[in-house]
Amino acid sequence: MVPDNNADGVAGHGFKLAPAVGKVLARSVLGIETNVDITPYRLARFAEGELPTGACGIGSIS
């Protein structure tokens, strides 16, 4: 089973954002409230058939 708390597949931006992603992910794993809503990035969205929809339309999360 793969946990919902993961930080893979972030490509080039992930390298630059790694400190922030690490902090948010660590807080999430520890059950501490984060200042960023990470529910759009949950692994379960694939099983639920939910498409991310952000300011730039379907497929974007913003």
PQR file of N, CA, C, O and H, with PARSE charges and radii, in Angstrom:
ATOM      1  N   MET A   1       0.836  -1.182   0.000 -0.4000 1.5000
ATOM      2  CA  MET A   1       0.000   0.000   0.000 -0.0000 2.0000
ATOM      3  C   MET A   1       0.884   1.249   0.000  0.5500 1.7000
ATOM      4  O   MET A   1       1.861   1.323   0.744 -0.5500 1.4000
ATOM      5  N   VAL A   2       0.542   2.206  -0.819 -0.4000 1.5000
ATOM      6  CA  VAL A   2       1.284   3.464  -0.891 -0.0000 2.0000
ATOM      7  C   VAL A   2       0.550   4.495  -0.034  0.5500 1.7000
ATOM      8  O   VAL A   2      -0.653   4.691  -0.207 -0.5500 1.4000
ATOM      9  H   VAL A   2      -0.253   2.146  -1.423  0.4000 1.0000
ATOM     10  N   PRO A   3       1.249   5.151   0.880 -0.5600 1.5000
ATOM     11  CA  PRO A   3       0.585   6.147   1.725  0.2800 2.0000
ATOM     12  C   PRO A   3       0.167   7.371   0.923  0.5500 1.7000
ATOM     13  O   PRO A   3       0.736   7.656  -0.130 -0.5500 1.4000
ATOM     14  N   ASP A   4      -0.831   8.095   1.427 -0.4000 1.5000
ATOM     15  CA  ASP A   4      -1.268   9.327   0.774 -0.0000 2.0000
ATOM     16  C   ASP A   4      -0.221  10.422   0.887  0.5500 1.7000
ATOM     17  O   ASP A   4      -0.203  11.342   0.069 -0.5500 1.4000
ATOM     18  H   ASP A   4      -1.294   7.864   2.283  0.4000 1.0000
ATOM     19  N   ASN A   5       0.637  10.340   1.870 -0.4000 1.5000
ATOM     20  CA  ASN A   5       1.642  11.375   2.082 -0.0000 2.0000
ATOM     21  C   ASN A   5       2.895  11.025   1.298  0.5500 1.7000
ATOM     22  O   ASN A   5       3.753  10.290   1.787 -0.5500 1.4000
ATOM     23  H   ASN A   5       0.622   9.592   2.534  0.4000 1.0000
ATOM     24  N   ASN A   6       3.002  11.548   0.085 -0.4000 1.5000
ATOM     25  CA  ASN A   6       4.200  11.305  -0.720 -0.0000 2.0000
ATOM     26  C   ASN A   6       4.530  12.564  -1.515  0.5500 1.7000
ATOM     27  O   ASN A   6       3.682  13.432  -1.722 -0.5500 1.4000
ATOM     28  H   ASN A   6       2.305  12.145  -0.312  0.4000 1.0000
ATOM     29  N   ALA A   7       5.757  12.637  -1.945 -0.4000 1.5000
ATOM     30  CA  ALA A   7       6.203  13.828  -2.672 -0.0000 2.0000
ATOM     31  C   ALA A   7       6.988  13.410  -3.904  0.5500 1.7000
ATOM     32  O   ALA A   7       8.096  13.894  -4.132 -0.5500 1.4000
ATOM     33  H   ALA A   7       6.446  11.932  -1.778  0.4000 1.0000
ATOM     34  N   ASP A   8       6.423  12.519  -4.690 -0.4000 1.5000
ATOM     35  CA  ASP A   8       7.116  12.092  -5.901 -0.0000 2.0000
ATOM     36  C   ASP A   8       6.465  12.718  -7.133  0.5500 1.7000
ATOM     37  O   ASP A   8       5.334  13.201  -7.076 -0.5500 1.4000
ATOM     38  H   ASP A   8       5.523  12.125  -4.505  0.4000 1.0000
ATOM     39  N   GLY A   9       7.186  12.702  -8.228 -0.4000 1.5000
ATOM     40  CA  GLY A   9       6.637  13.211  -9.483 -0.0000 2.0000
ATOM     41  C   GLY A   9       6.560  14.723  -9.559  0.5500 1.7000
ATOM     42  O   GLY A   9       5.649  15.257 -10.191 -0.5500 1.4000
ATOM     43  H   GLY A   9       8.105  12.309  -8.274  0.4000 1.0000
ATOM     44  N   VAL A  10       7.486  15.422  -8.937 -0.4000 1.5000
ATOM     45  CA  VAL A  10       7.431  16.879  -8.956 -0.0000 2.0000
ATOM     46  C   VAL A  10       8.334  17.514 -10.009  0.5500 1.7000
ATOM     47  O   VAL A  10       8.347  18.738 -10.137 -0.5500 1.4000
ATOM     48  H   VAL A  10       8.226  14.988  -8.423  0.4000 1.0000
ATOM     49  N   ALA A  11       9.085  16.722 -10.763 -0.4000 1.5000
ATOM     50  CA  ALA A  11       9.931  17.171 -11.874 -0.0000 2.0000
ATOM     51  C   ALA A  11      10.908  18.265 -11.453  0.5500 1.7000
ATOM     52  O   ALA A  11      11.363  18.280 -10.310 -0.5500 1.4000
ATOM     53  H   ALA A  11       9.074  15.727 -10.659  0.4000 1.0000
ATOM     54  N   GLY A  12      11.230  19.169 -12.354 -0.4000 1.5000
ATOM     55  CA  GLY A  12      12.230  20.202 -12.096 -0.0000 2.0000
ATOM     56  C   GLY A  12      11.850  21.170 -11.001  0.5500 1.7000
ATOM     57  O   GLY A  12      12.708  21.609 -10.235 -0.5500 1.4000
ATOM     58  H   GLY A  12      10.860  19.157 -13.283  0.4000 1.0000
ATOM     59  N   HIS A  13      10.580  21.509 -10.915 -0.4000 1.5000
ATOM     60  CA  HIS A  13      10.149  22.435  -9.869 -0.0000 2.0000
ATOM     61  C   HIS A  13      10.370  21.841  -8.486  0.5500 1.7000
ATOM     62  O   HIS A  13      10.604  22.573  -7.524 -0.5500 1.4000
ATOM     63  H   HIS A  13       9.883  21.153 -11.537  0.4000 1.0000
ATOM     64  N   GLY A  14      10.296  20.519  -8.382 -0.4000 1.5000
ATOM     65  CA  GLY A  14      10.475  19.854  -7.094 -0.0000 2.0000
ATOM     66  C   GLY A  14      11.833  20.126  -6.487  0.5500 1.7000
ATOM     67  O   GLY A  14      11.956  20.235  -5.267 -0.5500 1.4000
ATOM     68  H   GLY A  14      10.106  19.925  -9.164  0.4000 1.0000
ATOM     69  N   PHE A  15      12.853  20.238  -7.318 -0.4000 1.5000
ATOM     70  CA  PHE A  15      14.194  20.525  -6.811 -0.0000 2.0000
ATOM     71  C   PHE A  15      14.228  21.885  -6.131  0.5500 1.7000
ATOM     72  O   PHE A  15      14.806  22.036  -5.055 -0.5500 1.4000
ATOM     73  H   PHE A  15      12.753  20.149  -8.309  0.4000 1.0000
ATOM     74  N   LYS A  16      13.614  22.860  -6.758 -0.4000 1.5000
ATOM     75  CA  LYS A  16      13.609  24.214  -6.195 -0.0000 2.0000
ATOM     76  C   LYS A  16      12.686  24.329  -4.985  0.5500 1.7000
ATOM     77  O   LYS A  16      12.961  25.087  -4.054 -0.5500 1.4000
ATOM     78  H   LYS A  16      13.145  22.738  -7.632  0.4000 1.0000
ATOM     79  N   LEU A  17      11.597  23.577  -5.007 -0.4000 1.5000
ATOM     80  CA  LEU A  17      10.599  23.677  -3.943 -0.0000 2.0000
ATOM     81  C   LEU A  17      10.775  22.636  -2.850  0.5500 1.7000
ATOM     82  O   LEU A  17       9.953  22.563  -1.937 -0.5500 1.4000
ATOM     83  H   LEU A  17      11.374  22.961  -5.763  0.4000 1.0000
ATOM     84  N   ALA A  18      11.837  21.821  -2.922 -0.4000 1.5000
ATOM     85  CA  ALA A  18      12.029  20.714  -1.983 -0.0000 2.0000
ATOM     86  C   ALA A  18      11.947  21.120  -0.513  0.5500 1.7000
ATOM     87  O   ALA A  18      11.305  20.405   0.256 -0.5500 1.4000
ATOM     88  H   ALA A  18      12.505  21.880  -3.664  0.4000 1.0000
ATOM     89  N   PRO A  19      12.552  22.218  -0.078 -0.5600 1.5000
ATOM     90  CA  PRO A  19      12.437  22.578   1.343  0.2800 2.0000
ATOM     91  C   PRO A  19      10.990  22.816   1.774  0.5500 1.7000
ATOM     92  O   PRO A  19      10.581  22.363   2.843 -0.5500 1.4000
ATOM     93  N   ALA A  20      10.223  23.515   0.960 -0.4000 1.5000
ATOM     94  CA  ALA A  20       8.826  23.790   1.307 -0.0000 2.0000
ATOM     95  C   ALA A  20       7.990  22.510   1.246  0.5500 1.7000
ATOM     96  O   ALA A  20       7.159  22.268   2.122 -0.5500 1.4000
ATOM     97  H   ALA A  20      10.555  23.883   0.091  0.4000 1.0000
ATOM     98  N   VAL A  21       8.206  21.696   0.221 -0.4000 1.5000
ATOM     99  CA  VAL A  21       7.475  20.434   0.096 -0.0000 2.0000
ATOM    100  C   VAL A  21       7.796  19.531   1.283  0.5500 1.7000
ATOM    101  O   VAL A  21       6.900  18.897   1.841 -0.5500 1.4000
ATOM    102  H   VAL A  21       8.880  21.892  -0.491  0.4000 1.0000
ATOM    103  N   GLY A  22       9.063  19.471   1.669 -0.4000 1.5000
ATOM    104  CA  GLY A  22       9.463  18.658   2.814 -0.0000 2.0000
ATOM    105  C   GLY A  22       8.797  19.108   4.099  0.5500 1.7000
ATOM    106  O   GLY A  22       8.349  18.281   4.892 -0.5500 1.4000
ATOM    107  H   GLY A  22       9.790  19.986   1.215  0.4000 1.0000
ATOM    108  N   LYS A  23       8.728  20.412   4.308 -0.4000 1.5000
ATOM    109  CA  LYS A  23       8.103  20.947   5.523 -0.0000 2.0000
ATOM    110  C   LYS A  23       6.608  20.627   5.559  0.5500 1.7000
ATOM    111  O   LYS A  23       6.095  20.181   6.585 -0.5500 1.4000
ATOM    112  H   LYS A  23       9.092  21.085   3.664  0.4000 1.0000
ATOM    113  N   VAL A  24       5.916  20.849   4.459 -0.4000 1.5000
ATOM    114  CA  VAL A  24       4.482  20.570   4.409 -0.0000 2.0000
ATOM    115  C   VAL A  24       4.214  19.079   4.575  0.5500 1.7000
ATOM    116  O   VAL A  24       3.296  18.686   5.296 -0.5500 1.4000
ATOM    117  H   VAL A  24       6.332  21.211   3.626  0.4000 1.0000
ATOM    118  N   LEU A  25       5.006  18.255   3.913 -0.4000 1.5000
ATOM    119  CA  LEU A  25       4.826  16.811   4.001 -0.0000 2.0000
ATOM    120  C   LEU A  25       5.103  16.315   5.422  0.5500 1.7000
ATOM    121  O   LEU A  25       4.358  15.480   5.935 -0.5500 1.4000
ATOM    122  H   LEU A  25       5.751  18.574   3.327  0.4000 1.0000
ATOM    123  N   ALA A  26       6.153  16.811   6.058 -0.4000 1.5000
ATOM    124  CA  ALA A  26       6.470  16.410   7.430 -0.0000 2.0000
ATOM    125  C   ALA A  26       5.350  16.794   8.381  0.5500 1.7000
ATOM    126  O   ALA A  26       4.969  16.004   9.244 -0.5500 1.4000
ATOM    127  H   ALA A  26       6.759  17.489   5.641  0.4000 1.0000
ATOM    128  N   ARG A  27       4.825  17.990   8.231 -0.4000 1.5000
ATOM    129  CA  ARG A  27       3.719  18.421   9.092 -0.0000 2.0000
ATOM    130  C   ARG A  27       2.494  17.550   8.862  0.5500 1.7000
ATOM    131  O   ARG A  27       1.792  17.203   9.812 -0.5500 1.4000
ATOM    132  H   ARG A  27       5.135  18.632   7.530  0.4000 1.0000
ATOM    133  N   SER A  28       2.231  17.196   7.614 -0.4000 1.5000
ATOM    134  CA  SER A  28       1.089  16.343   7.292 -0.0000 2.0000
ATOM    135  C   SER A  28       1.226  14.966   7.932  0.5500 1.7000
ATOM    136  O   SER A  28       0.272  14.452   8.515 -0.5500 1.4000
ATOM    137  H   SER A  28       2.801  17.478   6.842  0.4000 1.0000
ATOM    138  N   VAL A  29       2.408  14.372   7.822 -0.4000 1.5000
ATOM    139  CA  VAL A  29       2.659  13.046   8.389 -0.0000 2.0000
ATOM    140  C   VAL A  29       2.506  13.069   9.911  0.5500 1.7000
ATOM    141  O   VAL A  29       2.011  12.113  10.508 -0.5500 1.4000
ATOM    142  H   VAL A  29       3.183  14.791   7.348  0.4000 1.0000
ATOM    143  N   LEU A  30       2.934  14.163  10.526 -0.4000 1.5000
ATOM    144  CA  LEU A  30       2.850  14.279  11.986 -0.0000 2.0000
ATOM    145  C   LEU A  30       1.471  14.693  12.480  0.5500 1.7000
ATOM    146  O   LEU A  30       1.229  14.759  13.685 -0.5500 1.4000
ATOM    147  H   LEU A  30       3.336  14.939  10.041  0.4000 1.0000
ATOM    148  N   GLY A  31       0.557  14.973  11.532 -0.4000 1.5000
ATOM    149  CA  GLY A  31      -0.796  15.365  11.912 -0.0000 2.0000
ATOM    150  C   GLY A  31      -0.912  16.811  12.350  0.5500 1.7000
ATOM    151  O   GLY A  31      -1.871  17.191  13.022 -0.5500 1.4000
ATOM    152  H   GLY A  31       0.754  14.919  10.553  0.4000 1.0000
ATOM    153  N   ILE A  32       0.072  17.620  11.968 -0.4000 1.5000
ATOM    154  CA  ILE A  32       0.072  19.044  12.292 -0.0000 2.0000
ATOM    155  C   ILE A  32      -0.536  19.802  11.112  0.5500 1.7000
ATOM    156  O   ILE A  32      -0.247  19.501   9.954 -0.5500 1.4000
ATOM    157  H   ILE A  32       0.851  17.312  11.422  0.4000 1.0000
ATOM    158  N   GLU A  33      -1.370  20.773  11.414 -0.4000 1.5000
ATOM    159  CA  GLU A  33      -2.018  21.552  10.355 -0.0000 2.0000
ATOM    160  C   GLU A  33      -0.974  22.245   9.488  0.5500 1.7000
ATOM    161  O   GLU A  33       0.020  22.770   9.990 -0.5500 1.4000
ATOM    162  H   GLU A  33      -1.605  21.018  12.355  0.4000 1.0000
ATOM    163  N   THR A  34      -1.214  22.239   8.190 -0.4000 1.5000
ATOM    164  CA  THR A  34      -0.307  22.912   7.264 -0.0000 2.0000
ATOM    165  C   THR A  34      -0.926  24.229   6.816  0.5500 1.7000
ATOM    166  O   THR A  34      -2.137  24.423   6.923 -0.5500 1.4000
ATOM    167  H   THR A  34      -2.021  21.813   7.783  0.4000 1.0000
ATOM    168  N   ASN A  35      -0.096  25.126   6.317 -0.4000 1.5000
ATOM    169  CA  ASN A  35      -0.619  26.394   5.814 -0.0000 2.0000
ATOM    170  C   ASN A  35      -0.952  26.312   4.322  0.5500 1.7000
ATOM    171  O   ASN A  35      -1.333  27.309   3.708 -0.5500 1.4000
ATOM    172  H   ASN A  35       0.888  24.969   6.230  0.4000 1.0000
ATOM    173  N   VAL A  36      -0.805  25.116   3.750 -0.4000 1.5000
ATOM    174  CA  VAL A  36      -1.104  24.874   2.344 -0.0000 2.0000
ATOM    175  C   VAL A  36      -2.101  23.720   2.263  0.5500 1.7000
ATOM    176  O   VAL A  36      -1.901  22.682   2.894 -0.5500 1.4000
ATOM    177  H   VAL A  36      -0.496  24.307   4.249  0.4000 1.0000
ATOM    178  N   ASP A  37      -3.166  23.894   1.494 -0.4000 1.5000
ATOM    179  CA  ASP A  37      -4.137  22.820   1.310 -0.0000 2.0000
ATOM    180  C   ASP A  37      -3.557  21.789   0.348  0.5500 1.7000
ATOM    181  O   ASP A  37      -3.383  22.075  -0.837 -0.5500 1.4000
ATOM    182  H   ASP A  37      -3.329  24.737   0.982  0.4000 1.0000
ATOM    183  N   ILE A  38      -3.259  20.594   0.850 -0.4000 1.5000
ATOM    184  CA  ILE A  38      -2.654  19.564   0.005 -0.0000 2.0000
ATOM    185  C   ILE A  38      -3.659  18.497  -0.429  0.5500 1.7000
ATOM    186  O   ILE A  38      -3.273  17.512  -1.057 -0.5500 1.4000
ATOM    187  H   ILE A  38      -3.401  20.362   1.812  0.4000 1.0000
ATOM    188  N   THR A  39      -4.934  18.676  -0.107 -0.4000 1.5000
ATOM    189  CA  THR A  39      -5.927  17.666  -0.500 -0.0000 2.0000
ATOM    190  C   THR A  39      -6.019  17.476  -2.015  0.5500 1.7000
ATOM    191  O   THR A  39      -6.298  16.358  -2.447 -0.5500 1.4000
ATOM    192  H   THR A  39      -5.248  19.476   0.403  0.4000 1.0000
ATOM    193  N   PRO A  40      -5.802  18.500  -2.851 -0.5600 1.5000
ATOM    194  CA  PRO A  40      -5.862  18.251  -4.293  0.2800 2.0000
ATOM    195  C   PRO A  40      -4.773  17.290  -4.780  0.5500 1.7000
ATOM    196  O   PRO A  40      -4.888  16.724  -5.867 -0.5500 1.4000
ATOM    197  N   TYR A  41      -3.721  17.106  -3.983 -0.4000 1.5000
ATOM    198  CA  TYR A  41      -2.593  16.271  -4.382 -0.0000 2.0000
ATOM    199  C   TYR A  41      -2.657  14.858  -3.813  0.5500 1.7000
ATOM    200  O   TYR A  41      -1.720  14.081  -4.000 -0.5500 1.4000
ATOM    201  H   TYR A  41      -3.627  17.565  -3.100  0.4000 1.0000
ATOM    202  N   ARG A  42      -3.751  14.504  -3.116 -0.4000 1.5000
ATOM    203  CA  ARG A  42      -3.837  13.194  -2.469 -0.0000 2.0000
ATOM    204  C   ARG A  42      -3.861  12.078  -3.507  0.5500 1.7000
ATOM    205  O   ARG A  42      -4.414  12.234  -4.595 -0.5500 1.4000
ATOM    206  H   ARG A  42      -4.512  15.135  -2.965  0.4000 1.0000
ATOM    207  N   LEU A  43      -3.260  10.964  -3.154 -0.4000 1.5000
ATOM    208  CA  LEU A  43      -3.176   9.814  -4.046 -0.0000 2.0000
ATOM    209  C   LEU A  43      -4.558   9.241  -4.368  0.5500 1.7000
ATOM    210  O   LEU A  43      -4.780   8.743  -5.472 -0.5500 1.4000
ATOM    211  H   LEU A  43      -2.811  10.838  -2.270  0.4000 1.0000
ATOM    212  N   ALA A  44      -5.464   9.308  -3.432 -0.4000 1.5000
ATOM    213  CA  ALA A  44      -6.796   8.733  -3.607 -0.0000 2.0000
ATOM    214  C   ALA A  44      -7.590   9.399  -4.733  0.5500 1.7000
ATOM    215  O   ALA A  44      -8.591   8.846  -5.190 -0.5500 1.4000
ATOM    216  H   ALA A  44      -5.283   9.713  -2.536  0.4000 1.0000
ATOM    217  N   ARG A  45      -7.159  10.575  -5.183 -0.4000 1.5000
ATOM    218  CA  ARG A  45      -7.916  11.265  -6.247 -0.0000 2.0000
ATOM    219  C   ARG A  45      -7.995  10.428  -7.518  0.5500 1.7000
ATOM    220  O   ARG A  45      -8.957  10.549  -8.277 -0.5500 1.4000
ATOM    221  H   ARG A  45      -6.346  11.024  -4.812  0.4000 1.0000
ATOM    222  N   PHE A  46      -6.993   9.578  -7.762 -0.4000 1.5000
ATOM    223  CA  PHE A  46      -7.017   8.746  -8.963 -0.0000 2.0000
ATOM    224  C   PHE A  46      -8.106   7.689  -8.867  0.5500 1.7000
ATOM    225  O   PHE A  46      -8.841   7.467  -9.829 -0.5500 1.4000
ATOM    226  H   PHE A  46      -6.212   9.479  -7.146  0.4000 1.0000
ATOM    227  N   ALA A  47      -8.216   7.037  -7.717 -0.4000 1.5000
ATOM    228  CA  ALA A  47      -9.244   6.015  -7.509 -0.0000 2.0000
ATOM    229  C   ALA A  47     -10.634   6.642  -7.515  0.5500 1.7000
ATOM    230  O   ALA A  47     -11.607   6.006  -7.921 -0.5500 1.4000
ATOM    231  H   ALA A  47      -7.619   7.217  -6.936  0.4000 1.0000
ATOM    232  N   GLU A  48     -10.723   7.886  -7.066 -0.4000 1.5000
ATOM    233  CA  GLU A  48     -12.007   8.595  -7.013 -0.0000 2.0000
ATOM    234  C   GLU A  48     -12.383   9.182  -8.367  0.5500 1.7000
ATOM    235  O   GLU A  48     -13.515   9.630  -8.551 -0.5500 1.4000
ATOM    236  H   GLU A  48      -9.932   8.402  -6.736  0.4000 1.0000
ATOM    237  N   GLY A  49     -11.456   9.186  -9.313 -0.4000 1.5000
ATOM    238  CA  GLY A  49     -11.730   9.742 -10.631 -0.0000 2.0000
ATOM    239  C   GLY A  49     -11.848  11.255 -10.625  0.5500 1.7000
ATOM    240  O   GLY A  49     -12.490  11.829 -11.505 -0.5500 1.4000
ATOM    241  H   GLY A  49     -10.536   8.822  -9.164  0.4000 1.0000
ATOM    242  N   GLU A  50     -11.245  11.902  -9.657 -0.4000 1.5000
ATOM    243  CA  GLU A  50     -11.330  13.351  -9.548 -0.0000 2.0000
ATOM    244  C   GLU A  50     -10.229  14.016 -10.362  0.5500 1.7000
ATOM    245  O   GLU A  50      -9.047  13.738 -10.163 -0.5500 1.4000
ATOM    246  H   GLU A  50     -10.723  11.436  -8.942  0.4000 1.0000
ATOM    247  N   LEU A  51     -10.613  14.879 -11.260 -0.4000 1.5000
ATOM    248  CA  LEU A  51      -9.640  15.620 -12.053 -0.0000 2.0000
ATOM    249  C   LEU A  51      -9.292  16.909 -11.333  0.5500 1.7000
ATOM    250  O   LEU A  51     -10.189  17.616 -10.874 -0.5500 1.4000
ATOM    251  H   LEU A  51     -11.574  15.105 -11.421  0.4000 1.0000
ATOM    252  N   PRO A  52      -8.007  17.231 -11.225 -0.5600 1.5000
ATOM    253  CA  PRO A  52      -7.646  18.495 -10.594  0.2800 2.0000
ATOM    254  C   PRO A  52      -8.088  19.656 -11.474  0.5500 1.7000
ATOM    255  O   PRO A  52      -7.887  19.636 -12.688 -0.5500 1.4000
ATOM    256  N   THR A  53      -8.685  20.652 -10.864 -0.4000 1.5000
ATOM    257  CA  THR A  53      -9.127  21.826 -11.612 -0.0000 2.0000
ATOM    258  C   THR A  53      -8.718  23.074 -10.843  0.5500 1.7000
ATOM    259  O   THR A  53      -9.187  23.318  -9.731 -0.5500 1.4000
ATOM    260  H   THR A  53      -8.849  20.668  -9.878  0.4000 1.0000
ATOM    261  N   GLY A  54      -7.846  23.851 -11.447 -0.4000 1.5000
ATOM    262  CA  GLY A  54      -7.372  25.079 -10.831 -0.0000 2.0000
ATOM    263  C   GLY A  54      -7.728  26.276 -11.662  0.5500 1.7000
ATOM    264  O   GLY A  54      -8.586  26.203 -12.542 -0.5500 1.4000
ATOM    265  H   GLY A  54      -7.465  23.653 -12.350  0.4000 1.0000
ATOM    266  N   ALA A  55      -7.072  27.375 -11.389 -0.4000 1.5000
ATOM    267  CA  ALA A  55      -7.346  28.633 -12.076 -0.0000 2.0000
ATOM    268  C   ALA A  55      -7.088  28.532 -13.582  0.5500 1.7000
ATOM    269  O   ALA A  55      -7.677  29.276 -14.366 -0.5500 1.4000
ATOM    270  H   ALA A  55      -6.375  27.434 -10.674  0.4000 1.0000
ATOM    271  N   CYS A  56      -6.206  27.609 -13.982 -0.4000 1.5000
ATOM    272  CA  CYS A  56      -5.874  27.469 -15.396 -0.0000 2.0000
ATOM    273  C   CYS A  56      -6.663  26.353 -16.074  0.5500 1.7000
ATOM    274  O   CYS A  56      -6.353  25.977 -17.204 -0.5500 1.4000
ATOM    275  H   CYS A  56      -5.728  27.004 -13.345  0.4000 1.0000
ATOM    276  N   GLY A  57      -7.677  25.823 -15.400 -0.4000 1.5000
ATOM    277  CA  GLY A  57      -8.541  24.818 -15.995 -0.0000 2.0000
ATOM    278  C   GLY A  57      -8.244  23.398 -15.522  0.5500 1.7000
ATOM    279  O   GLY A  57      -7.481  23.193 -14.578 -0.5500 1.4000
ATOM    280  H   GLY A  57      -7.929  26.128 -14.482  0.4000 1.0000
ATOM    281  N   ILE A  58      -8.854  22.425 -16.190 -0.4000 1.5000
ATOM    282  CA  ILE A  58      -8.692  21.013 -15.823 -0.0000 2.0000
ATOM    283  C   ILE A  58      -7.240  20.585 -16.012  0.5500 1.7000
ATOM    284  O   ILE A  58      -6.609  20.901 -17.020 -0.5500 1.4000
ATOM    285  H   ILE A  58      -9.474  22.591 -16.957  0.4000 1.0000
ATOM    286  N   GLY A  59      -6.731  19.871 -15.034 -0.4000 1.5000
ATOM    287  CA  GLY A  59      -5.363  19.393 -15.084 -0.0000 2.0000
ATOM    288  C   GLY A  59      -4.376  20.297 -14.368  0.5500 1.7000
ATOM    289  O   GLY A  59      -3.204  19.950 -14.219 -0.5500 1.4000
ATOM    290  H   GLY A  59      -7.244  19.615 -14.215  0.4000 1.0000
ATOM    291  N   SER A  60      -4.837  21.438 -13.930 -0.4000 1.5000
ATOM    292  CA  SER A  60      -3.954  22.338 -13.178 -0.0000 2.0000
ATOM    293  C   SER A  60      -4.454  22.464 -11.755  0.5500 1.7000
ATOM    294  O   SER A  60      -5.658  22.467 -11.500 -0.5500 1.4000
ATOM    295  H   SER A  60      -5.789  21.720 -14.051  0.4000 1.0000
ATOM    296  N   ILE A  61      -3.522  22.567 -10.841 -0.4000 1.5000
ATOM    297  CA  ILE A  61      -3.880  22.807  -9.443 -0.0000 2.0000
ATOM    298  C   ILE A  61      -3.211  24.110  -9.069  0.5500 1.7000
ATOM    299  O   ILE A  61      -1.984  24.203  -9.027 -0.5500 1.4000
ATOM    300  H   ILE A  61      -2.543  22.564 -11.049  0.4000 1.0000
ATOM    301  N   SER A  62      -4.015  25.103  -8.799 -0.4000 1.5000
ATOM    302  CA  SER A  62      -3.454  26.408  -8.453 -0.0000 2.0000
ATOM    303  C   SER A  62      -4.313  27.101  -7.438  0.5500 1.7000
ATOM    304  O   SER A  62      -4.001  28.216  -7.022 -0.5500 1.4000
ATOM    305  H   SER A  62      -5.012  25.027  -8.832  0.4000 1.0000
TER
END
